[in-house]
Amino acid sequence: MKAPNKFRRIVFQQGLSFISAIALALILGFAMLWLNGSAPADVLTAAGSSTFASPFRFANMISRMLTIVLVSLAAAIPFKAGVWNIGGDGQLAMGGLLTALVGVYVTGLPPVLHVSLAILAGMIGGAFWAAIPAYVRLKFKANEIVTTIMMNYLATLVTSYLVNYPFHAAGSSNAETSLVADSAVLAQMVPLSNLSTGLYIVIAAFILICFLDWKTSWGYEWKVLGANDEFARYGGVKDNQMRFLSMLIGGGLAGLAGGILVLGSYHKFILNLGGGIGFTGVLIAIIAANSPILILIVSAIFAILSNSTVGLEARLGVATEFSSILQGVIILLVITRANIWSGISKIFTHRNQYGKLG
C-alpha cells in the first residue's frame, strides 16, 4: 500500500508544482501591467476580448494551438528516445512545400483523395528532412542539435529559391506558390477564421501518438532509451532503429503541421511558413516533460497568450512583446519548479520539526 500512496503523492506534487509555476508567472505578468497603470480587471477584459469574445477569435486561437501541439509533439517524441530534434521549423517548411506542390500540380482527384495525398506528401517531406540529421547522427556521431538547426537554415534557403523561381505564383510579388486546387482545400469550420477541418486530423494524430506512447512497445522503448541507453541496449532495445524511427515520426508531425497550414489557412505555401514556431514547440516539449497531455495544456496556454496580445495592444497599448516576455517567465518558472517546490517543502518540514521541539 505504501508504494501506490507514494506514487500518488509524487504525481500530486508534480502537478501542483506545475500549476503553481504557471499561476505565479501569470501573477507576475499582472503585476507588471499593474505597475504600468493597467488594472487587472482591464487586462482580463482586453485579453478575453481578443480570444473569447467571438467565435472567429476563439477559432483562430484553436488553430494556433493545433500547430503548436503538432510541433511540440514533433520535438517530444525524439526527446523521449534521447535525440534532440530542434529542426521543427525546417521540417514544417518542407512538409508545407510538398503539400502545396501536390495541391497545385496534381489535378483531377476527388477532394478526399486529393487532401489525403497532399497531407501524406507533407508528412513524407517533414520525415525526410528529419531523417537526414538522424542518419548523420547515427552513422557519423554528428551532434543532432547542430545538424537539425542547420537543416532549418537549409530549408529556408531551399524553399526560398523554389518559391521565388520554379514554383513562384505568376503575377505575385511575394515569395509564394499558386493557390492549391479547390479539391485540396480543407473546409473552414468558422467563417473567415483559420480553423479548418484539419482539426480532426490533428485530433486523430494526437490520439495515435498517445496510443503509441502509452500502449505500445515503441513508447516503452523510447522512454527506456531516453532514460538510460546502455540499459536499453542490454535489455534488447535496438537503439539506432528506435532513435531513427522517433525522428521520422517527429519530422512527419512537423510536416503535418505545415500541410494543415497550407491547406487549411493559407491555401498556398508562403516563405517562412510557421514563423519560427518550431522553437516554441521545443520549449513546450521541455516544459511538459514530453507528456502529450501536458503538451496539450501548455500549448493552449501559449496560444491564448499569443492571441491575447492583440486585445492588450489595442485597448491598453501593451507592446506585443509582452506575450514573449510572459512566455519566457513561464518557461523559467516551470523548468525550475522542482527546486522551488523543494525549497517550499523544506520550509514546511523545518516548521513542523520546530513545532515538535516546542
Contacts in CASP RR format, 6 or more apart in sequence:
PFRMAT RR
TARGET T0000
AUTHOR 0000-0000-0000
METHOD contacts of the structure
MODEL  1
MKAPNKFRRIVFQQGLSFISAIALALILGFAMLWLNGSAPADVLTAAGSS
TFASPFRFANMISRMLTIVLVSLAAAIPFKAGVWNIGGDGQLAMGGLLTA
LVGVYVTGLPPVLHVSLAILAGMIGGAFWAAIPAYVRLKFKANEIVTTIM
MNYLATLVTSYLVNYPFHAAGSSNAETSLVADSAVLAQMVPLSNLSTGLY
IVIAAFILICFLDWKTSWGYEWKVLGANDEFARYGGVKDNQMRFLSMLIG
GGLAGLAGGILVLGSYHKFILNLGGGIGFTGVLIAIIAANSPILILIVSA
IFAILSNSTVGLEARLGVATEFSSILQGVIILLVITRANIWSGISKIFTH
RNQYGKLG
13 341 0 8 1.000
16 341 0 8 1.000
17 337 0 8 1.000
17 338 0 8 1.000
17 340 0 8 1.000
17 341 0 8 1.000
18 294 0 8 1.000
18 334 0 8 1.000
18 337 0 8 1.000
20 337 0 8 1.000
20 340 0 8 1.000
20 341 0 8 1.000
21 330 0 8 1.000
21 333 0 8 1.000
21 334 0 8 1.000
21 336 0 8 1.000
21 337 0 8 1.000
21 340 0 8 1.000
22 301 0 8 1.000
22 330 0 8 1.000
22 333 0 8 1.000
22 334 0 8 1.000
24 333 0 8 1.000
25 326 0 8 1.000
25 329 0 8 1.000
25 330 0 8 1.000
25 333 0 8 1.000
25 334 0 8 1.000
26 326 0 8 1.000
28 329 0 8 1.000
29 326 0 8 1.000
29 329 0 8 1.000
30 40 0 8 1.000
30 43 0 8 1.000
32 322 0 8 1.000
32 325 0 8 1.000
33 40 0 8 1.000
33 43 0 8 1.000
33 312 0 8 1.000
33 316 0 8 1.000
33 318 0 8 1.000
33 322 0 8 1.000
34 40 0 8 1.000
34 43 0 8 1.000
36 318 0 8 1.000
38 316 0 8 1.000
38 318 0 8 1.000
42 315 0 8 1.000
42 316 0 8 1.000
43 312 0 8 1.000
43 316 0 8 1.000
45 315 0 8 1.000
46 308 0 8 1.000
46 311 0 8 1.000
46 312 0 8 1.000
46 314 0 8 1.000
46 315 0 8 1.000
46 316 0 8 1.000
46 318 0 8 1.000
47 304 0 8 1.000
47 308 0 8 1.000
47 311 0 8 1.000
47 312 0 8 1.000
48 308 0 8 1.000
48 311 0 8 1.000
49 57 0 8 1.000
49 311 0 8 1.000
49 315 0 8 1.000
50 57 0 8 1.000
50 307 0 8 1.000
50 308 0 8 1.000
50 309 0 8 1.000
50 310 0 8 1.000
50 311 0 8 1.000
50 312 0 8 1.000
50 314 0 8 1.000
51 57 0 8 1.000
51 58 0 8 1.000
51 61 0 8 1.000
51 304 0 8 1.000
51 307 0 8 1.000
51 308 0 8 1.000
52 58 0 8 1.000
55 190 0 8 1.000
55 193 0 8 1.000
56 190 0 8 1.000
56 191 0 8 1.000
56 192 0 8 1.000
56 193 0 8 1.000
57 307 0 8 1.000
59 189 0 8 1.000
59 190 0 8 1.000
59 193 0 8 1.000
59 194 0 8 1.000
59 195 0 8 1.000
60 193 0 8 1.000
60 194 0 8 1.000
60 195 0 8 1.000
60 307 0 8 1.000
61 303 0 8 1.000
61 304 0 8 1.000
61 306 0 8 1.000
61 307 0 8 1.000
62 195 0 8 1.000
62 199 0 8 1.000
62 303 0 8 1.000
63 193 0 8 1.000
63 194 0 8 1.000
63 195 0 8 1.000
63 196 0 8 1.000
63 265 0 8 1.000
64 194 0 8 1.000
64 303 0 8 1.000
64 306 0 8 1.000
64 307 0 8 1.000
65 299 0 8 1.000
65 300 0 8 1.000
65 302 0 8 1.000
65 303 0 8 1.000
66 198 0 8 1.000
66 199 0 8 1.000
66 202 0 8 1.000
66 257 0 8 1.000
66 260 0 8 1.000
67 257 0 8 1.000
67 258 0 8 1.000
67 260 0 8 1.000
67 261 0 8 1.000
67 274 0 8 1.000
67 277 0 8 1.000
68 277 0 8 1.000
68 280 0 8 1.000
68 281 0 8 1.000
68 284 0 8 1.000
68 299 0 8 1.000
68 302 0 8 1.000
68 303 0 8 1.000
69 202 0 8 1.000
69 206 0 8 1.000
69 295 0 8 1.000
69 296 0 8 1.000
69 299 0 8 1.000
70 202 0 8 1.000
70 205 0 8 1.000
70 253 0 8 1.000
70 254 0 8 1.000
70 255 0 8 1.000
70 256 0 8 1.000
70 257 0 8 1.000
70 260 0 8 1.000
71 88 0 8 1.000
71 92 0 8 1.000
71 253 0 8 1.000
71 254 0 8 1.000
71 257 0 8 1.000
71 277 0 8 1.000
71 278 0 8 1.000
71 280 0 8 1.000
71 281 0 8 1.000
72 280 0 8 1.000
72 281 0 8 1.000
72 282 0 8 1.000
72 284 0 8 1.000
72 285 0 8 1.000
72 288 0 8 1.000
72 295 0 8 1.000
72 298 0 8 1.000
72 299 0 8 1.000
73 205 0 8 1.000
73 206 0 8 1.000
73 209 0 8 1.000
73 250 0 8 1.000
73 253 0 8 1.000
73 285 0 8 1.000
73 292 0 8 1.000
73 295 0 8 1.000
74 85 0 8 1.000
74 88 0 8 1.000
74 91 0 8 1.000
74 250 0 8 1.000
74 251 0 8 1.000
74 252 0 8 1.000
74 253 0 8 1.000
74 254 0 8 1.000
74 255 0 8 1.000
74 257 0 8 1.000
74 278 0 8 1.000
74 281 0 8 1.000
75 85 0 8 1.000
75 86 0 8 1.000
75 88 0 8 1.000
75 250 0 8 1.000
75 278 0 8 1.000
75 281 0 8 1.000
75 282 0 8 1.000
75 284 0 8 1.000
75 285 0 8 1.000
76 285 0 8 1.000
76 288 0 8 1.000
76 290 0 8 1.000
76 291 0 8 1.000
76 292 0 8 1.000
76 295 0 8 1.000
77 85 0 8 1.000
77 209 0 8 1.000
77 222 0 8 1.000
77 246 0 8 1.000
77 249 0 8 1.000
77 250 0 8 1.000
77 253 0 8 1.000
77 290 0 8 1.000
78 84 0 8 1.000
78 85 0 8 1.000
78 130 0 8 1.000
78 243 0 8 1.000
78 246 0 8 1.000
78 247 0 8 1.000
78 250 0 8 1.000
79 85 0 8 1.000
79 285 0 8 1.000
79 286 0 8 1.000
79 290 0 8 1.000
80 213 0 8 1.000
80 219 0 8 1.000
80 222 0 8 1.000
80 223 0 8 1.000
80 225 0 8 1.000
80 226 0 8 1.000
80 246 0 8 1.000
80 290 0 8 1.000
81 221 0 8 1.000
81 222 0 8 1.000
81 225 0 8 1.000
81 226 0 8 1.000
81 242 0 8 1.000
81 243 0 8 1.000
81 245 0 8 1.000
81 246 0 8 1.000
82 225 0 8 1.000
82 226 0 8 1.000
82 229 0 8 1.000
82 243 0 8 1.000
82 246 0 8 1.000
83 134 0 8 1.000
83 137 0 8 1.000
83 144 0 8 1.000
83 243 0 8 1.000
83 246 0 8 1.000
83 247 0 8 1.000
84 144 0 8 1.000
84 145 0 8 1.000
84 148 0 8 1.000
85 130 0 8 1.000
85 144 0 8 1.000
85 148 0 8 1.000
85 247 0 8 1.000
85 250 0 8 1.000
85 251 0 8 1.000
85 282 0 8 1.000
86 144 0 8 1.000
86 145 0 8 1.000
86 148 0 8 1.000
86 149 0 8 1.000
86 152 0 8 1.000
86 279 0 8 1.000
86 282 0 8 1.000
87 129 0 8 1.000
87 130 0 8 1.000
87 133 0 8 1.000
87 148 0 8 1.000
87 149 0 8 1.000
87 151 0 8 1.000
87 152 0 8 1.000
87 254 0 8 1.000
87 278 0 8 1.000
88 130 0 8 1.000
88 148 0 8 1.000
88 152 0 8 1.000
88 251 0 8 1.000
88 254 0 8 1.000
88 278 0 8 1.000
88 281 0 8 1.000
88 282 0 8 1.000
89 152 0 8 1.000
89 155 0 8 1.000
89 156 0 8 1.000
89 274 0 8 1.000
89 275 0 8 1.000
89 276 0 8 1.000
89 277 0 8 1.000
89 278 0 8 1.000
89 279 0 8 1.000
90 126 0 8 1.000
90 129 0 8 1.000
90 151 0 8 1.000
90 152 0 8 1.000
90 154 0 8 1.000
90 155 0 8 1.000
90 156 0 8 1.000
90 254 0 8 1.000
91 125 0 8 1.000
91 126 0 8 1.000
91 127 0 8 1.000
91 129 0 8 1.000
91 130 0 8 1.000
91 151 0 8 1.000
91 155 0 8 1.000
91 250 0 8 1.000
91 251 0 8 1.000
91 252 0 8 1.000
91 254 0 8 1.000
91 255 0 8 1.000
92 126 0 8 1.000
92 254 0 8 1.000
92 255 0 8 1.000
92 257 0 8 1.000
92 258 0 8 1.000
92 261 0 8 1.000
92 273 0 8 1.000
92 274 0 8 1.000
92 277 0 8 1.000
92 278 0 8 1.000
93 155 0 8 1.000
93 156 0 8 1.000
93 159 0 8 1.000
93 258 0 8 1.000
93 272 0 8 1.000
93 273 0 8 1.000
93 274 0 8 1.000
94 122 0 8 1.000
94 125 0 8 1.000
94 126 0 8 1.000
94 128 0 8 1.000
94 129 0 8 1.000
94 155 0 8 1.000
94 158 0 8 1.000
94 159 0 8 1.000
94 255 0 8 1.000
95 121 0 8 1.000
95 122 0 8 1.000
95 123 0 8 1.000
95 124 0 8 1.000
95 125 0 8 1.000
95 126 0 8 1.000
95 129 0 8 1.000
95 252 0 8 1.000
95 254 0 8 1.000
95 255 0 8 1.000
95 256 0 8 1.000
95 258 0 8 1.000
95 259 0 8 1.000
96 122 0 8 1.000
96 255 0 8 1.000
96 258 0 8 1.000
96 259 0 8 1.000
96 261 0 8 1.000
96 262 0 8 1.000
96 269 0 8 1.000
96 273 0 8 1.000
97 159 0 8 1.000
97 162 0 8 1.000
97 163 0 8 1.000
97 177 0 8 1.000
97 269 0 8 1.000
98 121 0 8 1.000
98 122 0 8 1.000
98 124 0 8 1.000
98 125 0 8 1.000
98 126 0 8 1.000
99 118 0 8 1.000
99 119 0 8 1.000
99 121 0 8 1.000
99 122 0 8 1.000
99 255 0 8 1.000
99 258 0 8 1.000
99 259 0 8 1.000
99 262 0 8 1.000
99 263 0 8 1.000
99 269 0 8 1.000
100 118 0 8 1.000
100 177 0 8 1.000
100 180 0 8 1.000
100 259 0 8 1.000
100 262 0 8 1.000
100 268 0 8 1.000
100 269 0 8 1.000
101 121 0 8 1.000
101 167 0 8 1.000
101 177 0 8 1.000
101 269 0 8 1.000
102 114 0 8 1.000
102 117 0 8 1.000
102 118 0 8 1.000
102 121 0 8 1.000
102 122 0 8 1.000
102 184 0 8 1.000
103 114 0 8 1.000
103 118 0 8 1.000
103 180 0 8 1.000
103 181 0 8 1.000
103 184 0 8 1.000
103 263 0 8 1.000
104 167 0 8 1.000
104 177 0 8 1.000
104 178 0 8 1.000
104 179 0 8 1.000
104 180 0 8 1.000
104 181 0 8 1.000
104 268 0 8 1.000
106 114 0 8 1.000
106 117 0 8 1.000
106 118 0 8 1.000
106 181 0 8 1.000
106 184 0 8 1.000
107 181 0 8 1.000
107 183 0 8 1.000
108 114 0 8 1.000
108 183 0 8 1.000
109 117 0 8 1.000
109 183 0 8 1.000
110 183 0 8 1.000
111 182 0 8 1.000
111 183 0 8 1.000
111 184 0 8 1.000
114 181 0 8 1.000
114 183 0 8 1.000
114 184 0 8 1.000
115 183 0 8 1.000
115 184 0 8 1.000
115 185 0 8 1.000
115 186 0 8 1.000
115 263 0 8 1.000
118 180 0 8 1.000
118 184 0 8 1.000
118 259 0 8 1.000
118 262 0 8 1.000
118 263 0 8 1.000
119 201 0 8 1.000
119 256 0 8 1.000
119 259 0 8 1.000
119 260 0 8 1.000
119 263 0 8 1.000
122 252 0 8 1.000
122 255 0 8 1.000
122 256 0 8 1.000
122 258 0 8 1.000
122 259 0 8 1.000
123 251 0 8 1.000
123 252 0 8 1.000
123 253 0 8 1.000
123 255 0 8 1.000
123 256 0 8 1.000
124 252 0 8 1.000
125 252 0 8 1.000
125 255 0 8 1.000
126 251 0 8 1.000
126 252 0 8 1.000
126 254 0 8 1.000
126 255 0 8 1.000
127 248 0 8 1.000
127 249 0 8 1.000
127 250 0 8 1.000
127 251 0 8 1.000
127 252 0 8 1.000
127 255 0 8 1.000
129 151 0 8 1.000
129 155 0 8 1.000
129 251 0 8 1.000
130 148 0 8 1.000
130 247 0 8 1.000
130 248 0 8 1.000
130 250 0 8 1.000
130 251 0 8 1.000
130 252 0 8 1.000
130 254 0 8 1.000
131 244 0 8 1.000
131 247 0 8 1.000
131 248 0 8 1.000
132 147 0 8 1.000
132 151 0 8 1.000
133 142 0 8 1.000
133 144 0 8 1.000
133 147 0 8 1.000
133 148 0 8 1.000
133 151 0 8 1.000
133 247 0 8 1.000
134 144 0 8 1.000
134 243 0 8 1.000
134 244 0 8 1.000
134 247 0 8 1.000
134 248 0 8 1.000
135 244 0 8 1.000
136 142 0 8 1.000
136 144 0 8 1.000
136 147 0 8 1.000
137 143 0 8 1.000
137 144 0 8 1.000
137 147 0 8 1.000
137 243 0 8 1.000
138 240 0 8 1.000
138 243 0 8 1.000
138 244 0 8 1.000
156 271 0 8 1.000
156 272 0 8 1.000
159 269 0 8 1.000
159 271 0 8 1.000
159 273 0 8 1.000
160 175 0 8 1.000
160 271 0 8 1.000
163 175 0 8 1.000
163 176 0 8 1.000
163 177 0 8 1.000
163 269 0 8 1.000
163 270 0 8 1.000
163 271 0 8 1.000
164 175 0 8 1.000
164 271 0 8 1.000
167 177 0 8 1.000
167 178 0 8 1.000
168 175 0 8 1.000
168 176 0 8 1.000
168 177 0 8 1.000
169 176 0 8 1.000
169 177 0 8 1.000
169 178 0 8 1.000
169 179 0 8 1.000
169 268 0 8 1.000
170 178 0 8 1.000
174 270 0 8 1.000
174 271 0 8 1.000
175 270 0 8 1.000
175 271 0 8 1.000
176 268 0 8 1.000
176 269 0 8 1.000
176 270 0 8 1.000
176 271 0 8 1.000
177 268 0 8 1.000
177 269 0 8 1.000
178 268 0 8 1.000
179 267 0 8 1.000
179 268 0 8 1.000
180 262 0 8 1.000
180 263 0 8 1.000
180 267 0 8 1.000
180 268 0 8 1.000
184 263 0 8 1.000
185 263 0 8 1.000
185 264 0 8 1.000
185 267 0 8 1.000
186 196 0 8 1.000
186 197 0 8 1.000
186 198 0 8 1.000
186 260 0 8 1.000
186 263 0 8 1.000
186 264 0 8 1.000
187 196 0 8 1.000
187 197 0 8 1.000
188 195 0 8 1.000
188 196 0 8 1.000
188 264 0 8 1.000
189 195 0 8 1.000
189 196 0 8 1.000
189 197 0 8 1.000
189 199 0 8 1.000
194 264 0 8 1.000
194 265 0 8 1.000
196 260 0 8 1.000
196 263 0 8 1.000
196 264 0 8 1.000
196 265 0 8 1.000
197 264 0 8 1.000
198 260 0 8 1.000
198 263 0 8 1.000
198 264 0 8 1.000
201 256 0 8 1.000
201 260 0 8 1.000
202 256 0 8 1.000
202 260 0 8 1.000
205 253 0 8 1.000
205 256 0 8 1.000
206 292 0 8 1.000
206 296 0 8 1.000
209 249 0 8 1.000
209 253 0 8 1.000
209 292 0 8 1.000
210 292 0 8 1.000
210 293 0 8 1.000
212 218 0 8 1.000
212 219 0 8 1.000
212 249 0 8 1.000
213 219 0 8 1.000
213 222 0 8 1.000
213 292 0 8 1.000
218 242 0 8 1.000
218 245 0 8 1.000
221 232 0 8 1.000
221 237 0 8 1.000
221 242 0 8 1.000
222 242 0 8 1.000
222 246 0 8 1.000
224 231 0 8 1.000
224 232 0 8 1.000
224 235 0 8 1.000
224 237 0 8 1.000
225 232 0 8 1.000
225 237 0 8 1.000
225 239 0 8 1.000
225 242 0 8 1.000
225 243 0 8 1.000
226 232 0 8 1.000
229 239 0 8 1.000
232 239 0 8 1.000
233 239 0 8 1.000
254 278 0 8 1.000
257 277 0 8 1.000
258 273 0 8 1.000
258 274 0 8 1.000
261 273 0 8 1.000
261 274 0 8 1.000
262 268 0 8 1.000
262 269 0 8 1.000
262 273 0 8 1.000
266 273 0 8 1.000
280 302 0 8 1.000
280 327 0 8 1.000
283 327 0 8 1.000
283 331 0 8 1.000
284 295 0 8 1.000
284 298 0 8 1.000
284 299 0 8 1.000
284 302 0 8 1.000
285 295 0 8 1.000
286 331 0 8 1.000
286 335 0 8 1.000
287 294 0 8 1.000
287 298 0 8 1.000
287 330 0 8 1.000
287 331 0 8 1.000
287 334 0 8 1.000
287 335 0 8 1.000
288 294 0 8 1.000
288 295 0 8 1.000
288 297 0 8 1.000
288 298 0 8 1.000
301 330 0 8 1.000
302 327 0 8 1.000
305 323 0 8 1.000
305 326 0 8 1.000
305 327 0 8 1.000
306 323 0 8 1.000
308 323 0 8 1.000
309 318 0 8 1.000
309 320 0 8 1.000
309 322 0 8 1.000
309 323 0 8 1.000
312 318 0 8 1.000
312 322 0 8 1.000
313 319 0 8 1.000
313 320 0 8 1.000
333 340 0 8 1.000
END
